Amino acid sequence: MDIRELLTPEVDFLAFGEPAHLESAFARIRNELFAELAGAVTAIALETDRVAALAVNDYVQHGVGDLDTVMREGFSHRFGELDNNRRLVAWMREYNETAERPLAFHGFDVSTEMMNAPSPRTYLEYARDYLGLDHDIAALAGDEERWNRTEAVLKAAESPGATPEADRLRVIADDMLVTLHAGAPMLIAATSRAEWDRARIHLTAGLGLLRYHRQAAEPVDDSARWTRMSAFRDAMMAQNLLDIRDAERGPVLVFGQNRHLQRNESHMRLGPMDMNWSSAGAIVSSLVGERYRLIVGSLGSSKAIDLGEPGPETFEGRLQSRGDTWGLVPARELAAAETRTDTNPMQGYFPLDQATVDGADAILHVTAGTDTQALVLRA
């Protein structure tokens, strides 16, 4: 299957999911496909913090800063340490130096980890300073550590998200957002549309973190609380993707974990907790319909995550029998099969299941993961 079959004129998002963050083959393929599609797509959006990624876009579009600093400061979740992300950023900078329409780089995530989420202070202070206001954000936010520490996510009673100070910050942030829009004509004339957008991105990120911390503070059972936090994170991802679509006015290649991009409901078991929520892909797809196209990543085996060969009756086993190093297969051509059971949570691999396959437009299967160092990639 040729990937261009999915990139029809009406498409806004071409989403490419990876089944495991720790397997690098998918990011290598992503880089090659993005280079093949340059000109047909206008931007790439990765599962990394949207605010941090502004520095990456400054570099790839305008040459601001240097590559080492951008990789260190422009990514969340330690994704700046990955060689394939560095290769992507370096290639985009080189491409944009002569491109008629430079490619843009975006993050569509927020800077939350599974076990912690940062303080909203710096995001809110950026917007406050842009608006020329005098709110004492630091006094209300208090010590950064009380937001960042693991206990603030693991235990509702330890979270600062429901304190009077956090409630006051949410009111201030909401008022600032109204002020930002009400003053848009004057603010943009005095600065620029790009600077106004930058303030809005910081402000919405700060509001998002306040909402996330508020969910962490809910006095409900852990399964319900973690489900709500997962749902809020994906909802923020979806809002970011729609905002990026409006800014780019052209197709965007989206890359992230399958669980964030799939059309069907996401599921994760974490200890005794059984969680189900709508992914960012499910939300965006429900809103834009066929303007969202989805390639789900699939993996046969991988030395990087100690994943062995799949059983022949599993989805991965059926794809493995095709014998290609990697291949793109229309999802409708994949017959019903079993879900593999030879994985463990430490691998970070979510096997294909029927609902995920049914919700995809295509499956990109890699047979041997990190054994494919010298992939000859094809679109």
Phi, psi and omega in degrees: 000137177269129183300333181295342176297333180274340185264067178281164185303332183274358184283133173261321183233127168249100186268133179236112182266145172253142183277346180205127180297331188276358177257117190278348185300325184290323177291327175294317178295319177305314181300316181292319179294321179297319178296322178294327185266358181305130185102320174278330172249157184256344187198167171235142178234123182251159177284075178210165187302129184294320181293312179302322184294345176302324179292324178294317180295322175302321181288311186288332181266328188233358179073022180283128178084196179228161188299316182300315181294318180298318180292330181281322188252346187264005181229150171255178174057022180065017181289343176290346179277349184279130184300322182291331174290321176298317178298321179298311183296316179297319179295318180298320178298316180295316180298316186290340180298333180236002185286141175292320174236105182299145175282146180253152178242133179225152162256146178241009181257176168249164190275042177266144171252172179299324187250006176195161177216141187282172174289147177277001191305305187296327179293316181290323179294325177299312180293320178301315181294322178297321181279350180072033180263173185236026179298136178272078183296319184298320181295321179286322182287324180072202184296132180301324186297329182292339174272319189283333190294151183301322182300333181291341176258321184289327186234120183303321183292341180267355183279140175276002190292341181246016179283160176303325179295318179294320177298320179294320177299321180295321177296314179299315181297319179294318177296320179296324179295319176296317179298320180299316180285320180297326182264011185308313182302314181287320182295316180293321178296325182278334181241262175189165176296323180297319180291323176297315178300319181298318177295319179296319180296317177298316184293316179293328175294318178297317177298319179299318179293322176297320178293320180296314179296328177295321177293324178296337183268358183295128181278063178237175180295154188302322181298314179292321182292314180291327176297315179296320179295319178296319180294319179295319180299314181292327176296320177293321175301314181298316178299320178296317180298317179294324177293319178296319178302315181292326180287323186275326182052047178186166183299140180240130172276123183249132181230126178189184180295143178311318185298336177271338187252344185296155181279331181278170181297138178277148179221139175211137174254124182235099186061233179278356185270131178246112189243137176225134180202166178277125180286168175301320179297318179297319180294309182297316180300321180294334182269327185246355176063229184288358174285353175250118178243143191230126170251121179264132178279142180223145186228131177282289179224162181202125173290328184299323181244013178057047179256122182276189180290139180283157175295147185296337182267002177274166177301314180296323178296319177298318179289324180299326184291347178289338171084355180283153174300316169205158180200155179251119188238131174303132184299328181294341180275351183270113183290161178304141182208180180271158174271129184293148184236014184264025182251165175222157186302330182295337179285337182067022182254129177253112183296158174294142171227173187297320182295321180292317178296316180298331181271357183263157171269329180206158175242128174255109185255130174252127187283320190228017173052236186291357171286351186256048183299328185253044180303134168261103190273147180224145180275000000 
